[in-house]
C-alpha cells in the first residue's frame, strides 16, 4: 500500500477555498492572480485545492492583491474553537458558502449587486422565494 500521497490539511483546503471565493467575487482569473504574484496559474490552482500549502508571506501578498484582510481566508475554518462558535453551520451556512463559491452564485451576486433600486431588489428576492417554494412541491 502506497501511503506517500498525503491528504491536504483541512485548513489548507479551507484557505484555498476562500482564496477561490474572493478571487471569484472580484471576477479575477487564476491567470491574473498568478501574474500579479509572479507565479503560474497552475500554482494558484494548487493553492485553491489545498494541494499546496500557502506560506505566510504568500498569503499576505494574495490578501493584498485580492483587497482582503488575511483573516478573511480563515473565517469559518475547521477547528474546535470555530466549530463551537459558528452556530450558523446548523442553519446551512456551509451550503450558502458553497453556493456563493459556485459560478452561478458569483454570477447571481454580481448581477444583483448592480441593481440599485431597493424596490426592484425586494421584488427579485420575493420572486426567487416563490420559485423556490414552487420547486419544492
Buried (B, 14 or more C-beta within 10 A) or exposed (E): EEEEEEEBEEBBBBBBBBBBBBBBBBEBEBEBBBBBBEBEBEBBBBBBBBBBBBEEEBBEBBBEBBEBEEEBBBEBBEEEEBEEEBEEEEEEEEEEBEBBBEEEBBEBBEEEEEEEEEEEEEEBEEEEEEEEEEEEE
